[in-house]
Amino acid sequence: MKKWPVAVMSLLGCVLGLMASAEVAFAAPLRLAEIQTKDRQTHQYTCATGKVLRVTYWNASNGQSFALVPVKGQPMLFVNTLAASGVRYQAGSYVWWTKGPRADLYDTTAGENAPPIIPDCVTPVR
């Protein structure tokens, strides 16, 4: 068996470690092959607080819909849930509730009657 110098083995270990780190950092995007989407739309909302939110919606052929909403600077994937009016999306403790061109973002941990954490968001009617 051929013996490799310690320096070569150390360099090889570093290269393999960097490759493993790069693979994690550049992982493939999330794909859900089991769910077929019919369409995708992106809307820009201007909220009463002055905040601007860019939200992307997907409608699936099975009747579900999803919204990618930025919360505290991080994108979160919301799933539609039952609503008396409008469309209500939920991700963890957050609720993104749309009614026509208007929307509000709620944090359900603040209580049942708490006001939205980002109120009165409006997107131009298309």
C-alpha positions, 0 to 999 in steps of 0.5 A, a space after each residue: 500500500 502506498 503511503 501518502 505524506 501527511 501534508 497531502 492527506 491534510 490538504 485532501 481532508 480540507 478539500 473534501 470538507 470544503 466540498 461538503 460545506 459547498 454542497 450544503 450551502 448550495 442545496 437544490 431548491 425545495 420541490 414537491 413533485 407530488 403537488 402540481 401547480 396550475 399557476 404562480 403570481 407575484 404581487 407587491 403590497 404597500 402596507 400602512 406601516 410603509 413596509 413593502 411586501 413582495 408575496 408570491 402565490 401558487 395555486 395547485 391543481 388539487 385545490 390547495 394554494 400557497 403564499 411565500 410571505 416575508 416575515 421579519 426579513 425571512 421568507 415563509 411558506 404559508 398554506 391556505 386554510 378555511 376562512 369565512 371571507 377572503 383567503 387565509 394562509 397560515 405558517 406556524 403562528 403567522 396568518 396572512 389574510 387576503 380579501 381582494 387587493 387587501 391583506 394583513 399579517 397576524 401573529 396568533 401568539 399575540 391573542 385572538 383579538 390582537 391587531 395585525 402586526 402588519 396592517 392594511 397592505 394593498 396591492 394594485 388591482 390587476 
